[in-house]
């Protein structure tokens, strides 16, 4: 694996871990909604994940990261359409998709 790809994979790994740290083990959607600072921190980490995926795809377009194009598209939406960001959608990503991404990234890093 190219060193640049590995660097971006580590960036994703760190951002996913940060999101899980921010939301805590309780994972309370109402708390998430009530805390603007928390929402902005999670959005920033999702931006980093999307940018890292975008950079990986430029280097290795055949890499097997599930929904990598959707991740990049969502990053663009968070950055450029900040006023249309849906908190429930972000919560769904946190609840369902990040664990899958985390597992895939871990496998790439180990290999």
C-alpha positions as CSV (number, residue, x, y, z in Angstrom):
1,X,0.0,0.0,0.0
2,X,1.2,3.5,-0.9
3,X,2.4,5.5,2.1
4,X,0.0,8.4,1.2
5,X,-3.0,6.0,1.3
6,X,-1.9,4.7,4.7
7,X,-1.6,8.3,6.0
8,X,-5.2,9.0,4.9
9,X,-6.4,5.7,6.4
10,X,-4.9,6.8,9.7
11,X,-6.6,10.2,9.4
12,X,-10.0,8.4,9.0
13,X,-9.2,6.1,11.9
14,X,-8.5,9.0,14.2
15,X,-11.6,10.9,13.1
16,X,-13.9,8.0,13.6
17,X,-12.4,7.4,17.1
18,X,-12.8,11.1,17.9
19,X,-16.5,11.0,16.9
20,X,-17.1,8.0,19.2
21,X,-15.2,9.8,22.0
22,X,-17.2,13.0,21.5
23,X,-20.6,11.2,21.7
24,X,-19.6,8.9,24.5
25,X,-20.9,5.4,25.3
26,X,-24.4,6.6,26.1
27,X,-25.0,7.8,22.5
28,X,-27.9,10.0,23.3
29,X,-29.5,11.7,20.2
30,X,-31.3,14.3,22.4
31,X,-28.0,15.3,24.0
32,X,-26.4,15.5,20.5
33,X,-29.2,17.8,19.3
34,X,-28.9,20.1,22.3
35,X,-25.1,20.6,22.1
36,X,-24.1,22.8,19.2
37,X,-20.4,22.4,20.0
38,X,-20.7,18.6,19.8
39,X,-22.6,18.7,16.5
40,X,-20.0,21.0,15.0
41,X,-17.1,18.8,16.2
42,X,-18.8,15.7,14.7
43,X,-19.4,17.6,11.4
44,X,-15.7,18.6,11.3
45,X,-14.6,15.0,11.8
46,X,-16.9,13.9,9.0
47,X,-15.4,16.5,6.8
48,X,-11.9,15.1,7.5
49,X,-13.1,11.6,6.8
50,X,-14.6,12.7,3.5
51,X,-11.5,14.6,2.4
52,X,-9.3,11.6,3.3
53,X,-11.6,9.3,1.3
54,X,-11.4,11.7,-1.6
55,X,-7.6,11.8,-1.5
56,X,-7.5,8.0,-1.2
57,X,-9.7,7.6,-4.3
58,X,-7.5,9.9,-6.3
59,X,-4.5,7.7,-5.5
60,X,-6.3,4.3,-5.6
61,X,-9.7,4.5,-7.2
62,X,-10.2,0.7,-6.8
63,X,-9.8,0.7,-3.0
64,X,-12.6,-1.3,-1.4
65,X,-14.1,1.2,1.1
66,X,-17.8,0.8,1.3
67,X,-19.7,3.9,0.1
68,X,-16.5,5.9,-0.4
69,X,-18.1,8.0,-3.1
70,X,-21.1,8.7,-0.8
71,X,-18.7,9.6,2.0
72,X,-17.0,12.2,-0.3
73,X,-20.4,13.5,-1.5
74,X,-21.6,13.9,2.1
75,X,-18.4,15.8,3.0
76,X,-19.2,18.2,0.2
77,X,-22.7,18.6,1.5
78,X,-21.6,19.4,5.0
79,X,-19.1,21.9,3.8
80,X,-21.0,23.6,1.0
81,X,-24.6,23.0,2.2
82,X,-24.0,23.6,5.9
83,X,-27.4,25.2,6.2
84,X,-29.1,22.0,5.0
85,X,-27.3,19.5,7.2
86,X,-29.7,17.1,8.7
87,X,-28.8,16.1,12.3
88,X,-30.9,12.9,12.1
89,X,-28.9,11.9,9.0
90,X,-25.6,12.5,10.7
91,X,-26.9,10.5,13.7
92,X,-27.7,7.6,11.4
93,X,-24.2,7.7,10.0
94,X,-22.8,7.6,13.5
95,X,-25.1,4.8,14.5
96,X,-24.8,2.6,11.5
97,X,-22.0,3.5,9.1
98,X,-19.0,4.6,11.2
99,X,-18.5,1.2,12.8
100,X,-18.3,-0.4,9.3
101,X,-15.9,2.2,8.1
102,X,-13.8,1.7,11.2
103,X,-13.6,-2.0,10.7
104,X,-12.6,-1.6,7.0
105,X,-9.9,1.0,7.7
106,X,-8.5,-1.2,10.5
107,X,-8.2,-4.1,8.1
108,X,-6.3,-2.0,5.5
109,X,-4.0,-0.7,8.2
110,X,-3.2,-4.2,9.5
111,X,-2.5,-5.6,6.0
